[in-house]
Amino acid sequence: MNNVLYTAENQACSTNKQETNFFIEVKRRPSITEWTDTIQATEVMIILEGNMHISFDFTLHKELHAGNMMLFAPGTRFKAETKKGVSILVLRIRENFRLCSHFSLNQLKEVAVSAEEKPASLCVKQVLQTYIQGLTANLKGSLLCTEYMKLKTEEFFLLLRAYYTKEELAAFFYPILHESSSFTEFILQNYRKVKKVNEFAQLYACSLSNFDTKFKKAFGVSAYKWMKKKRVELIYHEINTTQKAFRQIAEEQGFLSLPQFSDFCKKNLGDSPGRIRKRVSTFHKKDTNS
């Protein structure tokens, strides 16, 4: 596909910028590549070619291959690897959005989703394949206008609304099924910077009681309970996706001693850090060799 006309005018346009609420790009990773990142905004990854394994929170070595797509919430820290290379279409959404003008994400809460259910990937249906072909062709042709990005992102969600069941959508959007607001965006972008609820309240410049009330309204649980869950997820991720010494992980997570850290793991993860790492590492090696 040829480049867009009037390239100079297009590049000079104030809407042709990457610092936008809607941003779409194609990322390519060569074979035998490993990388880590932290999601800054709600992000949808669509695998165009190849495959990859991704680990985040309690999810380890989840395989995503061509035709899979998955959504990640802001603040998600992941580790990914590909053996034969992978091409990924990334859609980032930095503001409140709706599936359509008559259906918001909040309505998906009414669909029964287990509290223990993990975020789910979806298969890209033919109607989305057609959408992706046109989108990637225009991106390759340097059509990078913000208005175009916004329209294509809105079209993506309209297609999801039209061609996927509410149960599929509830599982797909599970990571962000909470009251969407500037407050929740603040929480998701900053929770890794603090260790305690009172530190979070101070960061938000709010009294502890008001912060917890606001938090419970947005997330449905107390700030303490939510932050503890995120801490356990992060520790599990660090144990199983890095080679960090346990003492380093303990210090980074605010534990006063290695025994205290080990006791926390036994209570919340069911075993000592050493046994958790060994068990998961052994399982992954068997899975890789099979």
KALIN-V520462 format. One record per backbone hydrogen bond with DSSP energy under -1.0 kcal/mol. CO is the residue of the C=O (numbers start at 0). NH is the residue of the N-H. Records with the same first field share a line. If there is no record, write none. Layout:
CO = NH / NH
//
This chain:
5 = 9
6 = 10
7 = 11
8 = 12
12 = 15
14 = 16 / 145
17 = 19
20 = 93
22 = 91
24 = 89
26 = 87
28 = 85
32 = 81
34 = 79
36 = 77
38 = 74
41 = 92
42 = 71
43 = 90
44 = 69
45 = 88
46 = 66
48 = 86
49 = 65
51 = 63
52 = 80
53 = 61
54 = 78
55 = 58
58 = 55
61 = 53
63 = 51
64 = 67
66 = 123
67 = 46
68 = 121
69 = 44
71 = 42
72 = 75
75 = 38
77 = 36
78 = 54
79 = 34
80 = 52
81 = 32
84 = 50
85 = 28
86 = 47 / 48
87 = 26
88 = 45
89 = 24
90 = 43
91 = 22
99 = 102
102 = 98 / 99
104 = 107
105 = 108
107 = 110
113 = 116
121 = 68
124 = 128
125 = 129
126 = 130
127 = 131
128 = 132
129 = 133
130 = 134
131 = 135
132 = 136
133 = 137
134 = 138
135 = 139
136 = 140
137 = 142
138 = 141
140 = 3
141 = 143
144 = 148
145 = 149
146 = 150
147 = 151
148 = 152
149 = 153
150 = 154
151 = 155
152 = 156
153 = 157
154 = 158
155 = 159
156 = 160
157 = 161
158 = 162
159 = 163
164 = 168
165 = 169
166 = 170
167 = 171
168 = 172
170 = 119
172 = 175
173 = 176
175 = 177
180 = 184
181 = 185
182 = 186
183 = 187
184 = 188
185 = 189
186 = 190
189 = 192
195 = 199
196 = 200
197 = 201
198 = 202
199 = 203
200 = 205
206 = 210
207 = 211
208 = 212
209 = 213
210 = 214
211 = 215
212 = 216
213 = 217
214 = 218
215 = 219
217 = 178
221 = 225
222 = 226
223 = 227
224 = 228
225 = 229
226 = 230
227 = 231
228 = 232
229 = 233
230 = 234
231 = 235
232 = 236
233 = 237
234 = 238
235 = 239
236 = 240
244 = 248
245 = 249
246 = 250
247 = 251
248 = 252
249 = 254
250 = 253
256 = 260
257 = 261
258 = 262
259 = 263
260 = 264
261 = 265
262 = 266
263 = 267
264 = 268
271 = 275
272 = 276
273 = 277
274 = 278
275 = 279
276 = 280
277 = 281
278 = 282
279 = 283
280 = 284
281 = 285
282 = 286
283 = 287
284 = 288
285 = 289
//
